[in-house]
Amino acid sequence: VQERGGDLEKSIIGIAGELLAASIAGTPVVGCNLVFDLSIIDSCLKRLEGGEGLREMGWSGPVVDILVIDRDVDKYRKGSRNLKALCEHYKVQPDQLHDA
């Protein structure tokens, strides 16, 4: 947000709005290590909205977290499980990994 000259507060509220709309529609949010991203959004929202986070606003998922799936499917594989490593392992072209 800062790099592109955006407003953090408006961005957080906009992202939360998209997450809420997806939840209401039953559309899964897909990502890697979503607990990290969602907790950041939730924490920022609570600061902006006087203690009200995603759940308090009505968000309930669903989510599809490729890290969780990978850990379940291939429990004993050694090495990194970050997004780049998962793309390499599953032969997915890692174009624009963080341009969500």
Sequence and secondary structure as in RCSB ss.txt:
>XXXX:A:sequence
VQERGGDLEKSIIGIAGELLAASIAGTPVVGCNLVFDLSIIDSCLKRLEGGEGLREMGWSGPVVDILVIDRDVDK
YRKGSRNLKALCEHYKVQPDQLHDA
>XXXX:A:secstr
 TTTT  HHHHHHHHHHHHHHHHHHT  EEESSHHHHHHHHHHHHHHHTTT  TTTTT    EEEHHHHHHHHTT
T  S  SHHHHHHHTT   TTTT  
